[in-house]
Amino acid sequence: MKRLLSLTCLLTIFFLAKADTYVIDPVPNSYLHNNIGLQYEKDGYYYAAIEEFKIAILLNPHSASAGSYYNNLGRMYLIARRYDLAGPCFQKAIKINSNFIEFYQNLIKTYKAQRKLSYALNNYIKTVKNNPTNSQAWLTLGLIYREMKNNDKALDCFDKFLEIEPNLYMSVDVRNIIKAMDKRKKKIIIEPL
């Protein structure tokens, strides 16, 4: 009898209690996991950071912020010397959100670490020959030439990029790179005198 009364009370409470629903919103959770990954990176826990960035990407893979998540993941792979995994992350970051020069620069660092700058150079030369209005290819080509210390060709590519995309947010960064390269060039010319 006591069991029956207990069971009846439990069932009554179960049916009368309002069921709470918890909505899991992936956007703030992806942001949170990205920030946790950044903290792990700061603390030197790179593999933990990798996992947090992966979770951030899984939670929100198609937003503009996913470009930053992929970039962060790629940076950790660079630190871990997993260049085979870093390169695709930077390419994906650029594909999702092509407005940050850091993504392109990290891709060039990956090519350099893999000793594939010449290979990448040839691919981007073919790309701009086939599609001369591809501003991303001109920018990447300029960054490759700059990394290879071929400043004249790098400046030509940056100028072509600015001709195609004069008003992009990233164009300011490209202009700053050009100014820095011009200052360095003047310094080199002045020093031998």
Backbone as CSV, one residue per row, in Angstrom:
resi,resn,N_x,N_y,N_z,CA_x,CA_y,CA_z,C_x,C_y,C_z
1,MET,0.810,-1.181,0.000,0.000,0.000,0.000,0.869,1.266,0.000
2,LYS,1.906,1.207,0.811,2.809,2.334,0.903,3.504,2.575,-0.444
3,ARG,3.875,1.497,-1.109,4.528,1.610,-2.415,3.576,2.208,-3.446
4,LEU,2.338,1.783,-3.403,1.350,2.297,-4.331,1.128,3.792,-4.131
5,LEU,1.082,4.232,-2.895,0.925,5.646,-2.582,2.143,6.437,-3.056
6,SER,3.314,5.902,-2.848,4.557,6.564,-3.295,4.592,6.667,-4.807
7,LEU,4.216,5.598,-5.470,4.196,5.588,-6.927,3.178,6.581,-7.468
8,THR,2.031,6.673,-6.836,0.999,7.613,-7.247,1.489,9.051,-7.074
9,CYS,2.143,9.324,-5.966,2.695,10.675,-5.730,3.739,11.028,-6.771
10,LEU,4.617,10.109,-7.046,5.665,10.355,-8.045,5.073,10.606,-9.424
11,LEU,4.085,9.809,-9.799,3.456,9.999,-11.103,2.714,11.329,-11.176
12,THR,2.064,11.706,-10.088,1.353,12.977,-10.051,2.338,14.134,-10.208
13,ILE,3.406,14.077,-9.475,4.435,15.128,-9.569,5.012,15.159,-10.977
14,PHE,5.260,14.003,-11.539,5.838,13.920,-12.887,4.932,14.583,-13.924
15,PHE,3.632,14.308,-13.850,2.701,14.838,-14.843,2.334,16.299,-14.589
16,LEU,2.358,16.727,-13.358,1.989,18.099,-13.035,3.165,19.065,-13.177
17,ALA,4.348,18.542,-13.056,5.535,19.397,-13.149,5.684,19.913,-14.575
18,LYS,6.015,21.166,-14.661,6.215,21.765,-15.973,7.580,21.302,-16.498
19,ALA,7.570,20.806,-17.687,8.822,20.334,-18.278,9.615,21.544,-18.774
20,ASP,10.839,21.668,-18.324,11.711,22.737,-18.792,12.420,22.279,-20.053
21,THR,12.517,23.197,-20.975,13.246,22.897,-22.198,14.491,23.767,-22.236
22,TYR,15.541,23.188,-22.646,16.798,23.907,-22.753,17.180,23.945,-24.223
23,VAL,17.275,25.161,-24.725,17.655,25.345,-26.114,19.153,25.574,-26.153
24,ILE,19.817,24.775,-26.926,21.251,24.941,-27.080,21.481,25.775,-28.329
25,ASP,21.964,26.968,-28.123,22.229,27.869,-29.237,23.690,27.702,-29.646
26,PRO,23.932,27.213,-30.853,25.304,26.922,-31.243,26.188,28.151,-31.426
27,VAL,25.599,29.305,-31.749,26.427,30.488,-32.023,27.196,30.930,-30.776
28,PRO,26.523,31.195,-29.641,27.314,31.583,-28.468,28.216,30.456,-27.968
29,ASN,27.771,29.222,-28.168,28.617,28.108,-27.738,29.875,28.003,-28.595
30,SER,29.757,28.279,-29.890,30.950,28.239,-30.740,31.910,29.350,-30.340
31,TYR,31.365,30.510,-30.054,32.182,31.637,-29.599,32.896,31.277,-28.294
32,LEU,32.169,30.645,-27.383,32.740,30.231,-26.099,33.881,29.232,-26.306
33,HIS,33.665,28.231,-27.149,34.708,27.229,-27.390,35.924,27.858,-28.074
34,ASN,35.696,28.808,-28.967,36.815,29.509,-29.587,37.628,30.246,-28.521
35,ASN,36.937,30.931,-27.612,37.640,31.659,-26.557,38.385,30.727,-25.605
36,ILE,37.791,29.583,-25.322,38.486,28.595,-24.489,39.748,28.124,-25.219
37,GLY,39.627,27.900,-26.529,40.794,27.512,-27.319,41.883,28.570,-27.291
38,LEU,41.489,29.835,-27.376,42.475,30.922,-27.310,43.173,30.949,-25.956
39,GLN,42.417,30.662,-24.898,43.032,30.614,-23.562,44.001,29.435,-23.455
40,TYR,43.595,28.285,-23.980,44.513,27.137,-23.980,45.786,27.465,-24.767
41,GLU,45.614,28.155,-25.892,46.790,28.544,-26.681,47.703,29.442,-25.855
42,LYS,47.107,30.423,-25.193,47.877,31.354,-24.360,48.640,30.616,-23.262
43,ASP,48.011,29.579,-22.713,48.628,28.799,-21.637,49.589,27.729,-22.147
44,GLY,49.674,27.571,-23.477,50.603,26.603,-24.062,50.040,25.206,-24.242
45,TYR,48.748,25.034,-24.078,48.113,23.735,-24.274,47.552,23.665,-25.693
46,TYR,48.433,23.428,-26.646,48.068,23.552,-28.054,47.116,22.457,-28.525
47,TYR,47.298,21.251,-28.046,46.404,20.176,-28.484,45.000,20.358,-27.911
48,ALA,44.908,20.868,-26.704,43.585,21.180,-26.143,42.939,22.312,-26.935
49,ALA,43.751,23.289,-27.329,43.237,24.395,-28.141,42.702,23.868,-29.473
50,ILE,43.422,22.936,-30.075,42.973,22.343,-31.341,41.576,21.753,-31.184
51,GLU,41.370,21.018,-30.111,40.064,20.388,-29.897,38.967,21.418,-29.692
52,GLU,39.267,22.481,-28.970,38.264,23.527,-28.754,37.907,24.238,-30.063
53,PHE,38.914,24.504,-30.895,38.634,25.145,-32.186,37.820,24.226,-33.087
54,LYS,38.099,22.931,-33.032,37.296,21.975,-33.811,35.831,22.005,-33.369
55,ILE,35.608,22.066,-32.057,34.238,22.109,-31.539,33.550,23.401,-31.993
56,ALA,34.277,24.517,-31.926,33.706,25.801,-32.365,33.269,25.716,-33.826
57,ILE,34.089,25.086,-34.651,33.758,24.944,-36.075,32.537,24.045,-36.254
58,LEU,32.496,22.944,-35.525,31.353,22.031,-35.650,30.041,22.700,-35.245
59,LEU,30.096,23.566,-34.251,28.877,24.219,-33.778,28.366,25.294,-34.734
60,ASN,29.268,25.930,-35.472,28.858,27.050,-36.311,29.733,27.097,-37.567
61,PRO,29.595,26.117,-38.454,30.544,25.971,-39.563,30.363,26.931,-40.731
62,HIS,29.220,27.589,-40.847,28.954,28.369,-42.054,28.878,29.876,-41.820
63,SER,29.219,30.319,-40.635,29.165,31.756,-40.367,30.497,32.405,-40.724
64,ALA,30.488,33.710,-40.808,31.727,34.434,-41.098,32.757,34.220,-39.994
65,SER,32.292,34.064,-38.764,33.231,33.846,-37.658,33.926,32.488,-37.765
66,ALA,33.330,31.549,-38.500,33.984,30.252,-38.695,35.318,30.429,-39.418
67,GLY,35.444,31.479,-40.217,36.724,31.765,-40.851,37.811,31.979,-39.811
68,SER,37.487,32.706,-38.760,38.451,32.922,-37.670,38.737,31.624,-36.931
69,TYR,37.711,30.809,-36.753,37.911,29.535,-36.064,38.859,28.638,-36.865
70,TYR,38.649,28.592,-38.186,39.548,27.809,-39.034,40.966,28.376,-39.004
71,ASN,41.074,29.698,-39.009,42.396,30.319,-38.929,43.091,29.938,-37.621
72,ASN,42.345,30.003,-36.521,42.919,29.628,-35.223,43.351,28.169,-35.210
73,LEU,42.528,27.306,-35.771,42.870,25.885,-35.851,44.133,25.694,-36.691
74,GLY,44.208,26.384,-37.815,45.383,26.295,-38.667,46.645,26.770,-37.960
75,ARG,46.533,27.849,-37.177,47.700,28.336,-36.433,48.208,27.289,-35.450
76,MET,47.280,26.585,-34.820,47.696,25.541,-33.873,48.374,24.387,-34.615
77,TYR,47.842,24.041,-35.788,48.485,23.003,-36.586,49.873,23.440,-37.042
78,LEU,50.045,24.728,-37.324,51.382,25.228,-37.666,52.335,25.039,-36.498
79,ILE,51.877,25.378,-35.309,52.715,25.211,-34.110,53.051,23.738,-33.903
80,ALA,52.065,22.869,-34.157,52.273,21.422,-33.991,53.023,20.810,-35.175
81,ARG,53.385,21.634,-36.160,54.080,21.210,-37.377,53.285,20.202,-38.189
82,ARG,51.982,20.348,-38.144,51.085,19.536,-38.970,50.657,20.388,-40.155
83,TYR,51.623,20.655,-41.028,51.399,21.546,-42.164,50.358,20.995,-43.124
84,ASP,50.275,19.671,-43.199,49.282,19.049,-44.066,47.856,19.358,-43.617
85,LEU,47.690,19.668,-42.334,46.377,20.030,-41.810,46.195,21.547,-41.728
86,ALA,47.285,22.271,-41.580,47.216,23.730,-41.452,46.766,24.391,-42.759
87,GLY,47.369,23.992,-43.867,47.054,24.607,-45.153,45.575,24.587,-45.496
88,PRO,44.930,23.427,-45.424,43.485,23.396,-45.710,42.653,24.257,-44.757
89,CYS,43.103,24.399,-43.522,42.374,25.274,-42.584,42.419,26.724,-43.051
90,PHE,43.601,27.183,-43.469,43.715,28.567,-43.935,42.951,28.770,-45.240
91,GLN,42.979,27.768,-46.105,42.210,27.874,-47.355,40.719,27.964,-47.060
92,LYS,40.263,27.181,-46.110,38.849,27.212,-45.725,38.510,28.553,-45.069
93,ALA,39.409,29.072,-44.252,39.189,30.373,-43.616,39.024,31.457,-44.681
94,ILE,39.874,31.424,-45.703,39.808,32.403,-46.787,38.514,32.229,-47.583
95,LYS,38.123,30.991,-47.804,36.893,30.735,-48.565,35.665,31.260,-47.810
96,ILE,35.652,31.075,-46.501,34.508,31.503,-45.693,34.485,33.021,-45.521
97,ASN,35.652,33.590,-45.221,35.723,35.024,-44.955,37.053,35.543,-45.486
98,SER,37.025,36.081,-46.667,38.251,36.473,-47.368,38.710,37.892,-47.031
99,ASN,38.198,38.470,-45.973,38.466,39.874,-45.667,39.632,40.117,-44.712
100,PHE,40.355,39.093,-44.349,41.432,39.271,-43.376,42.756,38.825,-43.973
101,ILE,43.685,39.743,-44.056,44.978,39.457,-44.667,45.758,38.426,-43.851
102,GLU,45.485,38.354,-42.559,46.171,37.384,-41.700,45.963,35.950,-42.209
103,PHE,44.778,35.656,-42.718,44.496,34.315,-43.227,45.427,33.985,-44.388
104,TYR,45.615,34.953,-45.283,46.502,34.767,-46.440,47.958,34.628,-45.986
105,GLN,48.355,35.466,-45.042,49.730,35.415,-44.553,50.032,34.079,-43.881
106,ASN,49.066,33.559,-43.153,49.262,32.252,-42.518,49.351,31.137,-43.556
107,LEU,48.591,31.261,-44.626,48.681,30.286,-45.714,50.087,30.312,-46.322
108,ILE,50.648,31.507,-46.508,52.001,31.631,-47.059,53.022,31.028,-46.093
109,LYS,52.842,31.243,-44.791,53.739,30.622,-43.800,53.709,29.098,-43.925
110,THR,52.523,28.576,-44.192,52.382,27.121,-44.349,53.118,26.646,-45.586
111,TYR,52.932,27.345,-46.706,53.656,26.981,-47.927,55.163,27.008,-47.687
112,LYS,55.620,28.023,-46.971,57.056,28.142,-46.696,57.533,26.987,-45.818
113,ALA,56.766,26.675,-44.779,57.137,25.579,-43.880,57.171,24.243,-44.616
114,GLN,56.299,24.082,-45.601,56.258,22.851,-46.394,57.284,22.862,-47.524
115,ARG,57.971,23.987,-47.683,58.908,24.186,-48.798,58.179,24.058,-50.146
116,LYS,56.990,24.678,-50.196,56.164,24.619,-51.402,55.865,26.014,-51.961
117,LEU,56.711,26.991,-51.636,56.463,28.341,-52.146,56.521,28.376,-53.673
118,SER,57.491,27.705,-54.265,57.625,27.707,-55.728,56.423,27.036,-56.380
119,TYR,55.989,25.942,-55.796,54.816,25.237,-56.314,53.582,26.141,-56.232
120,ALA,53.392,26.787,-55.075,52.255,27.686,-54.899,52.355,28.875,-55.856
121,LEU,53.569,29.380,-56.021,53.790,30.497,-56.939,53.309,30.145,-58.337
122,ASN,53.706,28.987,-58.827,53.291,28.563,-60.167,51.779,28.419,-60.276
123,ASN,51.148,27.884,-59.233,49.685,27.731,-59.251,48.980,29.077,-59.300
124,TYR,49.466,30.026,-58.531,48.813,31.343,-58.514,49.103,32.126,-59.781
125,ILE,50.258,31.928,-60.378,50.544,32.557,-61.672,49.548,32.039,-62.717
126,LYS,49.311,30.734,-62.713,48.329,30.161,-63.639,46.931,30.732,-63.367
127,THR,46.609,30.885,-62.092,45.286,31.398,-61.727,45.078,32.807,-62.257
128,VAL,46.073,33.686,-62.080,45.883,35.070,-62.542,45.942,35.165,-64.065
129,LYS,46.635,34.231,-64.702,46.620,34.220,-66.172,45.240,33.808,-66.685
130,ASN,44.637,32.836,-66.030,43.306,32.367,-66.435,42.199,33.336,-66.026
131,ASN,42.408,34.034,-64.922,41.390,34.955,-64.410,42.083,36.203,-63.859
132,PRO,42.386,37.162,-64.724,43.140,38.342,-64.298,42.412,39.254,-63.307
133,THR,41.134,39.035,-63.081,40.401,39.861,-62.111,40.239,39.161,-60.759
134,ASN,40.941,38.071,-60.547,40.876,37.347,-59.278,41.764,38.060,-58.261
135,SER,41.158,38.928,-57.485,41.925,39.755,-56.541,42.609,38.917,-55.472
136,GLN,41.951,37.852,-55.015,42.557,36.999,-53.992,43.847,36.358,-54.510
137,ALA,43.832,35.946,-55.766,45.030,35.328,-56.345,46.153,36.362,-56.467
138,TRP,45.821,37.598,-56.845,46.845,38.643,-56.934,47.446,38.931,-55.565
139,LEU,46.599,38.985,-54.559,47.088,39.232,-53.203,48.006,38.106,-52.743
140,THR,47.564,36.881,-52.923,48.359,35.734,-52.498,49.672,35.677,-53.267
141,LEU,49.611,35.947,-54.543,50.818,35.968,-55.371,51.786,37.038,-54.859
142,GLY,51.273,38.206,-54.520,52.123,39.265,-53.969,52.766,38.859,-52.663
143,LEU,52.001,38.191,-51.802,52.560,37.737,-50.522,53.630,36.663,-50.728
144,ILE,53.430,35.799,-51.722,54.439,34.777,-52.030,55.716,35.444,-52.525
145,TYR,55.577,36.383,-53.453,56.758,37.090,-53.955,57.473,37.832,-52.822
146,ARG,56.709,38.445,-51.935,57.327,39.148,-50.801,58.103,38.175,-49.919
147,GLU,57.519,37.017,-49.682,58.196,36.006,-48.862,59.471,35.506,-49.543
148,MET,59.444,35.494,-50.876,60.611,35.047,-51.645,61.612,36.193,-51.880
149,LYS,61.339,37.352,-51.258,62.214,38.533,-51.355,62.264,39.128,-52.755
150,ASN,61.245,38.898,-53.548,61.142,39.494,-54.875,60.168,40.676,-54.767
151,ASN,60.669,41.767,-54.182,59.807,42.888,-53.824,59.202,43.603,-55.020
152,ASP,59.925,43.690,-56.121,59.373,44.381,-57.289,58.123,43.670,-57.809
153,LYS,58.205,42.352,-57.934,57.034,41.596,-58.404,55.917,41.611,-57.351
154,ALA,56.311,41.579,-56.069,55.307,41.645,-55.006,54.538,42.959,-55.091
155,LEU,55.260,44.064,-55.280,54.606,45.371,-55.386,53.686,45.435,-56.600
156,ASP,54.118,44.846,-57.710,53.259,44.810,-58.908,51.953,44.059,-58.621
157,CYS,52.066,42.938,-57.922,50.863,42.144,-57.591,49.961,42.893,-56.621
158,PHE,50.557,43.552,-55.623,49.745,44.329,-54.679,49.046,45.482,-55.389
159,ASP,49.751,46.122,-56.322,49.128,47.201,-57.102,47.949,46.675,-57.918
160,LYS,48.117,45.506,-58.497,47.035,44.898,-59.279,45.838,44.580,-58.367
161,PHE,46.127,44.070,-57.176,45.064,43.798,-56.208,44.306,45.089,-55.900
162,LEU,45.039,46.169,-55.621,44.398,47.438,-55.273,43.631,48.035,-56.449
163,GLU,44.097,47.759,-57.648,43.374,48.210,-58.843,42.011,47.528,-58.931
164,ILE,41.984,46.246,-58.597,40.742,45.471,-58.658,39.850,45.760,-57.450
165,GLU,40.453,45.870,-56.269,39.707,46.027,-55.005,40.199,47.254,-54.228
166,PRO,39.947,48.462,-54.715,40.495,49.633,-54.029,39.821,49.961,-52.696
167,ASN,38.603,49.496,-52.483,37.842,49.925,-51.314,37.587,48.838,-50.278
168,LEU,38.227,47.709,-50.395,38.042,46.668,-49.389,38.699,47.080,-48.075
169,TYR,38.164,46.556,-47.001,38.771,46.757,-45.685,40.224,46.284,-45.703
170,MET,40.454,45.180,-46.370,41.785,44.589,-46.439,42.741,45.431,-47.290
171,SER,42.225,46.275,-48.142,43.066,47.116,-48.992,43.937,48.053,-48.156
172,VAL,43.447,48.456,-47.008,44.238,49.280,-46.093,45.481,48.508,-45.644
173,ASP,45.301,47.234,-45.317,46.437,46.397,-44.911,47.442,46.252,-46.050
174,VAL,46.939,46.096,-47.261,47.828,45.957,-48.422,48.609,47.252,-48.637
175,ARG,47.941,48.380,-48.493,48.645,49.663,-48.621,49.725,49.801,-47.556
176,ASN,49.449,49.338,-46.343,50.450,49.385,-45.269,51.649,48.487,-45.578
177,ILE,51.389,47.334,-46.179,52.482,46.445,-46.584,53.340,47.140,-47.638
178,ILE,52.684,47.790,-48.588,53.420,48.496,-49.649,54.279,49.604,-49.044
179,LYS,53.716,50.377,-48.109,54.478,51.445,-47.458,55.690,50.883,-46.725
180,ALA,55.488,49.790,-46.007,56.600,49.168,-45.274,57.673,48.679,-46.240
181,MET,57.259,48.107,-47.356,58.229,47.621,-48.344,58.969,48.795,-48.978
182,ASP,58.280,49.901,-49.235,58.923,51.090,-49.812,59.942,51.681,-48.839
183,LYS,59.584,51.733,-47.543,60.523,52.254,-46.533,61.769,51.387,-46.467
184,ARG,61.564,50.078,-46.487,62.689,49.150,-46.429,63.571,49.311,-47.662
185,LYS,62.930,49.492,-48.804,63.659,49.655,-50.062,64.506,50.936,-50.021
186,LYS,63.934,52.029,-49.525,64.668,53.288,-49.405,65.813,53.157,-48.417
187,LYS,65.594,52.430,-47.335,66.619,52.223,-46.318,67.796,51.451,-46.909
188,ILE,67.499,50.448,-47.714,68.551,49.635,-48.341,69.348,50.493,-49.333
189,ILE,68.680,51.350,-50.046,69.355,52.204,-51.015,70.219,53.237,-50.296
190,ILE,69.754,53.805,-49.199,70.473,54.856,-48.490,71.680,54.296,-47.727
191,GLU,71.563,53.125,-47.136,72.633,52.568,-46.299,73.988,52.448,-46.994
192,PRO,74.083,51.972,-48.252,75.406,51.819,-48.843,76.153,53.143,-49.039
193,LEU,75.477,54.276,-49.100,76.148,55.565,-49.286,76.877,55.892,-48.060
